Amino acid sequence: MTTTTYGNRARMSPLFLALAGISLLLASWGYFDLFTRHAGMPPGLAVLAVGGLDLAAVLIGKHALIVAQDGDSSLPWNLALIALTALGSFAQFQHAYLNGDAIAVGVVSAAFPVVTVLLFEGQLRRVYRLNGRAAGRLAEPRATVDLITWLFYRRLALRATRLAVLDRGLTQDTALMIAERQLTLEAAADIQPQRRRMRRTYTAELDGSTLEELDVHTPKADNGGDVRRRGELAAAIRTAREAHGDNLTDVLEDVRTKFPDVQADTVRRTLARLAAS
């Protein structure tokens, strides 16, 4: 369904208006026959009842569209329109059932108002979003990563999606470029995501500059994610410091008798923390 926008207002396309007219005519016929044949209502009164139901649906839909164009929530009017549509669909199905028609006839008759209101609700949401973005109440749509990237590069796609959520101004290519640089730097630094603190700027990452700060707390080789081993390592460094003081070479040699793979940077940082405490 297409629309023509005039300023902040939108007009329904002729095709949608034609569909809405067909739905109203079919619903009116079903209502009229149901009221007169099965409810015993006089024809004149039945015409008034049918006209009231049709006008109520049109006015509720029109008011919902006006409210959405003004930028307010049209939820109450949407609920009223959906309730009226459900009533109309049930009436059309019941009309076909009471006339002895096949079930398929009742289903098709009930589908017309449902399809019409679904199309109308889609247009209503579009108008609300466009006006909300124009007024600054709603954020611009974020960049999305295509399916083929998700299939072959799931980690890269996930990081780019996170960046796009944080910054709606990023395009897909920009988000992927920044994500690729971040993942490359993290892999080169051999750090664990849950133990990193990285200060970044988009400008630095886009022009290929180095990051402002890369603080790696504990390399993977030192702990492997084992909290108990990190505690034992810290205790061994503390014991070696008590025996050798702050002499890095002696402390490192002592600690490596129990932890051969410990790195000098780890011991140096731990000694510095112990000296500062």
N, C-alpha and C positions, 0 to 999 in steps of 0.2 A: 504494500500500500504506500503510495507516494503522497506528498503534500506540497503545497505552495506556501512559502512563508512570506508574510508581509510585516516587516518590523519584528515585533515580538509575538505576532499572531500567526496562526497556521490554519489553512483551510484544507478540509478533507478532499481527497481526490474524487473525481466523478465516478470512478469504478466502485469506490467504497460507498459513496452515496447511493449508487444503483443497488448494491448488495443490501444496504440498510433498508431501502424502499421495498425490495423483494421480501425481505424478512418480515417487515411490518405488515405487508399485504397477506402473507401466508399466516402469520400469527393472528391477524384480525379475522381471517376466515375461520381459523380453528376456534378462536374465542367465540365468535358469533354462533357457529354451529353448535358448540358445546353449551352455550347459554340457552339457545332457543330450543334445540331438540332434546337435550338431556336434562336441562334445568328448568324448562318450562317458562323461561323469561319472555315477555313480550318483545317483538322485534325492535320497537323503538327504544325500549330500555336497554336491550342488548347492544344496540348501536352506541348508546351513551357509555355503557360499561367498557366496550371495546375501545372507544375513542379515549376514555380516561386512562386506560392502561397504556395505550400507545403514546399518548402525550406525556404521561409520567416517565416512561422510558426515555423519550427524546429530551425532555427537560432535565432529567437527572444527568444524562450523558453530556448535554450542553454545558450544564453548570460545572461538572467535573472537569471538562476541557478548559473552561474559563479560569477556574481555580488553579489548574496546572500551569496555564499560560501566565498567570500572575505570580507564579513561584511558590504558592502555598501547597500544602498537602491536600490531595483530593481523596484521601483514604475513606472518609465516611461516605462520600458520594459513590466511590467505587464499590463499596460493600452494598450500598442500596441498589446499584445497577446490577451487580452480580446476583443479589437475592431476587430481583425482579426477573432477571434472565432465567434463573433456575425455576421460578414459578411458571414462566412462559414455556420452557422446554417440557416441564412435567405436564402442563395443560395440553400441549400439542401431542405428546405421546399418549395421554389418556384419551384424547379425542379420537385418535386412530384406533385405539384399543376398543373403545365403546362402539365404534362403527363396524367393528369386526374385520378391520384391515390386518394385513400381515405385520409382524413385528418390525420388519425392515422399513415399512412405511412410517411407523411411529418413530423409529430411530432417525430416519432421514428428516422427518418433520421437526423433531426436537433439535437436530443439529444446526439448523439455520440460525436461530438466535445465538447459540453458543459460539459459532464461528464469527458472526458479526461482532459480538462483544469482545472476543479475543483480539480481533483486528483493531477494534477501537481502543482496547487497553494498551496494546502495543504502541499506538500513536500517542496515547495519553502519556505513557512513560517517556517517550522520545521528547515530547514537548516540555515535560517537567525537567528532564536532564539538560536540554539545550538552554532553557531559561535559567536553570540553576547555575550552569557553568558561566553563562554570560554575566550573571549577577555576582559571581564569586562564591556562591554557597556550596557548590559541588566541585570536586576536583576534576581535572582533565583525565581522560582515560589513560591508564598507564600503558607502557610498552609491553607487548606480549611476545613470548618466544615461540617460534613455530614448532609444530609437532616433530619434524624430522630432527631438529636440534635436541629435543627432549629424548628422542629415541637413541641417538648416538652419543650425546654429550650431556648426560643427566646432571652431573655436578655443575658444569658450566651453566646450564640452563637454570638450575635452581639459584645459583648465585646472581645471575643476571635478573631473575625475577625479583629477588630480594632488593636489589638495587633499584629496580623500577618502582617497587612499592614505596621505597624511601624517597625517591625523587621522580615525580610524575613528568618532569621535563626531559628525561632521558628517552632517546629513541632506542629501538631494539639493537641497532648496530653499536651505539655508544655503550649501552649496558653490557653487551657481550664483550666489547673491547676492554672495559674496565674490569669485568669479572675475570677475563683471561689473564690480565696483568696481575690481579690480586692472587689468583690461584698459582700462577707461576712463581711469584715472589715467595709465597708461603711454602711452596714445595722446595724452592731453593734454600730457604732458611731452615727447613726440616723441623717445623713447629707443629704442635697440636692445636687444632682450632679452639678447643675449650680453654687453652692456656695462653692465648696470645692477646696482646694489646697493640694495635697498629693505628697510628694517626695518619689519616689519608686526606688528600684533597683531590678532587676530580681533575683539576688542572694539571697537577703533578703527574697523575697517572695517564692522562691523555697525551701529554707531550713527551712521555717516556722518562721523566725525571725520577730520581730515587725518592723513596718515602721519607718523610720527615723523621720518623722514629720507628724502629723495629725492636721491640723489647721481647726477647725470647726468654721465658722464665726457665724452662727445663727442656733440653733436647730429648727427643724420643729415645736415643740410645741409653740415656741415664735412668730412665724410669719405666718406660714401656707402659705407662698408665697405671703402674702398680703403686698405690698409695703407701702400702706397708713398706715396700722397698725404699721409697723416698724417705720415709721416716728413719729406717735403719741407716741409710746413707748419711742423713743429717747427723745422726748420733755418732757415726764413725768419724765424721769430720770434726765434730765437737771434741771427741776423745783425743784425736790426733792433735788438735790445736792445744789441748791442755798439756800434751807431752812435748810438742815442738814449737809452740808459740804460733806466730803468724808467718812462719817461713813456708812459703807455698810449696817449694820443692820437697821438703821433708814431709809436710802434711800429705801431699799428693802421693808420695811413695808409700807412706803408711796406709792411706786409704785404699790404694790399689792392691794391697795384699788381700783385701776382702771383696773389693769391687774393681776388677781389672779393667772394665770398660768405661770407668768414670772419666769425664773430660775435665781438663784443667780449668776451663771457664766455670764449670759448675762449682768446683772447689773454691775458686777465687771469689765467686759471688757469695757463697755461703760464709766464707771467712770474713768478708766485708760486712755481712749482716750481723755476724756474731760480734765483730769488733764495735759495731755501731750500737749494739743493744746494751 
